[in-house]
Amino acid sequence: MRLERISVNQFKIFLTYDDLNERGYSKEDLWNNLPRANQLLQDMLYEASEELEMDLDGRLMVRVHMLQAQGMIIVVTQNQTDVEEEYIELKVTMDESKEMMFVFQSFEEVVELSHLLFNKHVTHNSIYSYDDLYYLLVNEHIEDEKKREDLISIISEYASPSTMTSSVLKEYGAVIAENNAVEVITNYFN
């Protein structure tokens, strides 16, 4: 589990599928077993409040993004208005992405990763630019789970999973290379 404070009253929890398995949960548990999902959420909120030294009182808005690539991102926002006594009220929204989308902080990371992936014959992918960040959409259909996990591990060394969708990137971002982006980037930046 990885934590990131976004603001005074908001933080992000990143939980991989391996983290879920270590805790005794599966992806299906989160969708189909509400008591188990609730227990996991409470455990994570307790751990996060301890590590971030935050008192979680009042209303919590929790947005859960299930990612195809690596796990889930949970964004927790604490609203402390109208808090009369200590209690926690949760409003949880779950969202699942069918896309494998990754975000890069710099274009140099995109180039480095492209050279690595080119040797692995990764061909179905697109790269976008939006809001000074770079996004890689991986459309590889890989049946072998081990190969898929290996690909995700390699990409994760250079980028982070993203909840951004290709629809938003196509509408508001700029397409750098579509369909065979790794090959295009590798050819242009030897």
N, C-alpha and C positions, 0 to 999 in steps of 0.2 A: 504494500500500500504506500502510495506517495501522496504527500499533501502539499498544497500550494495556497498561500494566503493571497487573495485577490484584493481585498479591501478590509477595512475595520470590521465590517459585518458580513463578509463573504469569503468563502474558501472553496477550494476544489480538491476532491479526492480522486486519485486515479488508482483503479484496482484492476490488475490483470486477471485473465482467466486462471493462470497458475495460482495467484493469490486466493481466488475463489475456491479452487480445488483444495488448497492447503487448509482452508477454513471449513472444509466439508460441504461446500455448496456447488451446485452446477448452474449453468445458465438457465436451464429449465426450471430450477427451484425458484428463481427470481420472477419468472413469468407466471408459474402455475401454483406456487405454494406461498400464499400471502403471509402466513405466520412466520415461515422461514425467512422470507425476504425482509419482513419487518424486523426480525431479530438481527439479521446481518446489518441492516441500516442502523439500528440502535447501537450495536457494537462499534461500528465504524464512527458514528457520531461521538461516542464516548471517547474512543481513542484519539480522534481529531481534536476534541476539546481539551484533552489532557496535553497533547503534544503542542498545540497552538496556544495553550493557556487562555482559552476562551470559555466564558460561562455561557452555556446555551440555554437561555430562558426565553419564554415568549413564543412567538410564531416563527417557525422555520419553513422556508420555501425550499424544497429539494427537487432538483431536476436531474434525472438519471438518464444518461445517454449510453445505450448499449452499442459498442463498436464491433464491427465485423473483425477488425484487425487484431485487437489485443485484449479487450476487456470492456471496462466501463469507466465513464467519467461522471462524477457526481458533483454537482454544484449546489452548495448550501448557502442560503442567504438568510440571515437573522434579522427579523423586523422587531425592534424593541418598543414600538409605539403601543400605547395602551396596555402596558404590562402592569397589572395590579398585584400579582403574586407570582411565585415561582411555579411555572408550568411549561410544558412544551407542547405546542400544537403543530402537527406536521401536515403539510400539503405536498404530496409527492406526485410528480409527473414522470412517467417512463416513456422513453423514446428509443427506437432501435433503428440503426442505420444499416442498410444493406451494402453500402459502399465501403471500400477500404481507402480511407483518405488520411494523408499525413501532412503535417505542416512543418516547414523549415524556417529558421530564422534568417538564413542568408542564402544567396544564390550559389556561393562556393560549396555549401553542403550539398546542394542539388547536383552540382557537377561531380563532386567526389563520389556520391552515391551512384550516379549514372554510370560512371566507369566500372564500379563494382557489379552493378546489375547487368551491364552489357555482356559481361563474361558469363552470366548465368542465363542468358537468352530470355530475358524478360522483355516482352514485346507489347503487351496491351496496357498502355498507361498514358496518362496525360499530365502536363504540368501547367499550373495556372499561377498568376500573380494577383494578389489582392491585399490592399491595406498594408503594404511594405512587408508582406510575408509571401512565401511560395508554397504551393500545395501540389502534392502528388496524388493522383487518383490511380489506383492499381486495379485494373480490370482482368487480371490473370485469373483464369479458371483452373485451379489446381486441385485435382482429385486427391492426391497424396497429402494427408494431413501433416506429415513430417516435413515435406518440402514447403508446404504453405507456412508452417511455423518458422522454418529456417529463413524464408523470404521476409517474414514480418520481423524477425530478430535482426536481420541485416539492416533493414530500413529503419528500425527503431534506434540504431546507433547514431543516425544522422537526423532523425525527425521524430516528432511526437504524433500520436494519433490525434485526429481532429474530428470535431462534430460538424464541421463545415460541409455543405452539400455541393455537389457538382452544379446543381441548378443555380444556386446563388453565385458560384464562381463564373458560370457562363453568362449570367445576367449582369453582374457588377464588376467582375474581375477581368483580367486579360489572359487570353490563351497564349501560352508560350510555345507549347508543342502538344499536338493531339495525336492519340492512338499509338504512336511509337516514339514517345518523348525521350526515353532513355537513349535510343539510337541517335536521334537528332542532336541531343545535348552532347553525346560522346563524339559525334562527328564534328561538331562546331568547336568543341573545347578539348582538343587533344592534349 
